[in-house]
Amino acid sequence: MNTTAEMVRVKEALAWVDAPRCVQLKAVTAKGMPVELDAEQTRKLAERLLKLAATLETLQAEPADEA
């Protein structure tokens, strides 16, 4: 896994870029229950996910390092 420093957290929902493949999202409580977000928290998470998507697109557009 090649995780970037880009990580977002809203309540107990976490998302990060697993470069250069995808954005990973984990949204469960410590007890394994789904995280509940109100409208404001949902908007905040959506905004931050859009930023992660932009980061991922930038990483995927970079030429691969050749060894």
C-alpha positions as CSV (number, residue, x, y, z in Angstrom):
1,M,0.0,0.0,0.0
2,N,1.3,3.4,-1.0
3,T,-0.7,5.8,1.1
4,T,-0.3,9.6,0.6
5,A,-0.4,12.1,3.4
6,E,-3.9,13.1,2.2
7,M,-6.3,11.8,4.8
8,V,-9.7,13.2,5.8
9,R,-11.8,12.5,8.9
10,V,-15.4,13.5,9.6
11,K,-16.7,12.1,12.8
12,E,-15.6,8.4,12.6
13,A,-15.5,8.3,8.9
14,L,-11.9,8.2,7.4
15,A,-10.8,8.4,3.8
16,W,-7.4,8.4,2.2
17,V,-5.6,8.0,-1.1
18,D,-4.1,4.6,-1.7
19,A,-1.8,5.8,-4.5
20,P,-2.1,5.4,-7.4
21,R,-5.1,3.0,-7.3
22,C,-8.0,4.4,-5.4
23,V,-9.5,6.4,-2.5
24,Q,-10.3,4.1,0.4
25,L,-13.1,4.9,2.9
26,K,-13.8,3.4,6.3
27,A,-16.9,4.5,8.2
28,V,-17.6,2.3,11.2
29,T,-17.7,3.1,14.9
30,A,-15.3,1.4,17.4
31,K,-18.1,-1.1,18.0
32,G,-18.4,-1.9,14.3
33,M,-21.6,-0.1,13.7
34,P,-22.2,2.3,10.7
35,V,-21.2,5.9,11.2
36,E,-24.2,8.2,11.2
37,L,-23.6,11.7,9.7
38,D,-26.0,14.6,9.7
39,A,-26.5,16.8,6.6
40,E,-23.6,19.2,7.5
41,Q,-21.2,16.3,8.3
42,T,-22.2,14.6,5.0
43,R,-21.5,17.8,3.0
44,K,-18.1,18.2,4.8
45,L,-17.2,14.6,3.9
46,A,-18.3,15.0,0.3
47,E,-16.2,18.2,-0.1
48,R,-13.2,16.4,1.4
49,L,-13.7,13.3,-0.8
50,L,-13.8,15.6,-3.9
51,K,-10.4,16.9,-2.8
52,L,-9.1,13.4,-2.4
53,A,-10.4,12.5,-5.9
54,A,-8.5,15.4,-7.3
55,T,-5.3,14.3,-5.6
56,L,-5.8,10.8,-6.9
57,E,-6.3,12.1,-10.5
58,T,-3.0,14.1,-10.1
59,L,-1.2,11.0,-8.9
60,Q,-2.6,8.9,-11.7
61,A,-1.6,11.5,-14.3
62,E,2.1,11.4,-13.2
63,P,4.4,9.2,-15.2
64,A,5.2,6.0,-13.4
65,D,8.7,5.9,-11.9
66,E,10.9,3.5,-13.8
67,A,13.4,1.5,-11.9
